[in-house]
Amino acid sequence: MQSETRADTRLRYRFATLSQARAHVRETGGRPLFFFRQEKLRLLPRSPVCLELCFEDGETNRLLHGVAIASVERRGTWIELLDTRAMRELAPTEYTRRAPRMGTDVLVEIRAAGHVVTGRMLEVSKGGARIRGMLGLGENEHVEVRLLSPDRLTYRTLSGAFVCWTAGGEVGVRFDRLDSASRNAVTGFVQETEAEWKRALVSLHPKGCCGARGVLDPSPPGHEHALADAAGA
């Protein structure tokens, strides 16, 4: 089911500092945009993207989700970020997790006592996950997490879990590590996700950018929402 649940593209961008990364988030028409500098990148309109920002100064990596909206020929792709909270200071729990979380974008079904909710898993580790689109769940509630195929006709049981927190339609869950079947399923899924990230396209922050000349990205797109060549940008 690996190919059925994976619809997003993994990208990794290396900066020297977090302040450099923040400078590359551009507000255009009320949308936060980020330019991924990689001429080999080719994406379909509105393709989902998982973007990991890495830092040479030891700053904690940041995971972002977005969609491709415009390509610049022989230069790269503009990405609309869906949530920029990760660009701000992280909560203390982000630094103390036993296992680092990896970005993903997988359709999931959460089954709890009396109701079933469908959402998208945005981050995963061997210990737990962050899931968007979860309403009606309470802290400490026991749930079952299932991975759904895109057509929602088939599923794969991932793990039993406990809800750790809820906020703004998102939940954080802690997997049941005492159940051997759940533990093995989560380990396999995490290994699949790690393999995807090993194939991620990598871009390096160019020398001379964020200096006296400012940010060297091309001009951001206007209000178009489909991939199009930006000739002469």
HUMODA-V888435 format. One record per residue. PHI is phi in radians with two decimals (NA if undefined). Layout:
((PHI) (PHI))
//
This chain:
((NA) (-1.02) (-1.22) (-1.32) (-1.60) (-1.68) (-2.16) (-1.77) (-1.87) (-1.60) (-2.31) (-2.34) (-2.19) (-1.82) (-2.04) (-1.36) (-2.44) (-1.14) (-1.07) (-1.10) (-1.08) (-1.09) (-1.16) (-1.60) (-1.57) (-1.92) (-1.55) (-2.38) (1.06) (1.38) (-2.02) (-1.38) (-2.07) (-2.39) (-1.69) (-1.69) (-1.48) (-2.84) (-1.20) (-1.41) (-1.32) (-2.32) (-2.26) (-1.32) (-0.95) (1.07) (-1.14) (-1.25) (-2.34) (-1.83) (-2.07) (-1.88) (-1.76) (-2.04) (-2.35) (-1.28) (-1.52) (1.58) (-1.02) (-1.07) (-1.04) (-2.05) (-1.90) (-2.26) (-2.12) (-2.87) (-2.36) (-1.28) (-2.20) (-2.80) (-1.83) (-2.04) (-0.93) (1.10) (-2.30) (2.84) (-2.41) (-1.46) (-2.10) (-1.52) (-1.43) (-1.47) (-2.77) (-1.85) (-1.03) (-1.14) (-1.38) (-1.55) (-1.12) (-1.46) (-1.19) (-0.94) (-1.13) (-1.15) (-1.60) (-1.92) (-1.08) (-1.19) (-2.22) (-1.15) (-1.59) (-1.98) (-1.27) (-2.65) (-2.61) (-2.16) (-1.24) (-2.32) (-2.09) (-1.90) (-1.89) (-2.21) (-1.08) (1.60) (-2.77) (-2.24) (-2.22) (-1.93) (-2.71) (-2.21) (-1.40) (-1.77) (-2.51) (-2.59) (-2.55) (-1.15) (-1.62) (-3.12) (-2.73) (-1.98) (-2.26) (-1.77) (1.58) (-1.84) (-2.03) (1.55) (-1.77) (-2.01) (-1.05) (1.26) (-1.22) (-1.53) (-2.38) (-2.00) (-1.81) (-2.10) (-1.56) (-1.79) (-1.29) (-0.97) (-1.49) (1.13) (-1.59) (-2.24) (-2.60) (-2.31) (-1.18) (-1.68) (-2.96) (-1.32) (-2.72) (-2.13) (-1.28) (-1.63) (-2.72) (-2.37) (-2.89) (0.98) (1.40) (-2.05) (-2.35) (-1.90) (-2.10) (-1.90) (-1.18) (-1.40) (-1.44) (-1.44) (-1.55) (-1.14) (-1.13) (-1.12) (-1.06) (-1.18) (-1.14) (-1.13) (-1.02) (-1.12) (-1.16) (-1.11) (-1.12) (-1.08) (-1.15) (-1.05) (-1.10) (-1.10) (-1.24) (-1.16) (-1.68) (-1.12) (-1.26) (-2.04) (-2.22) (-1.92) (-1.06) (-1.21) (-1.13) (1.59) (-1.41) (1.11) (-1.83) (-1.09) (-1.52) (1.39) (-1.34) (-1.69) (-1.21) (-1.19) (-1.09) (-1.20) (-1.22) (-1.45) (-1.83) (-1.21) (-2.15) (-2.23) (-1.15) (-2.67) (-1.18) (-1.81) (-1.08) (1.42) (-1.25))
//
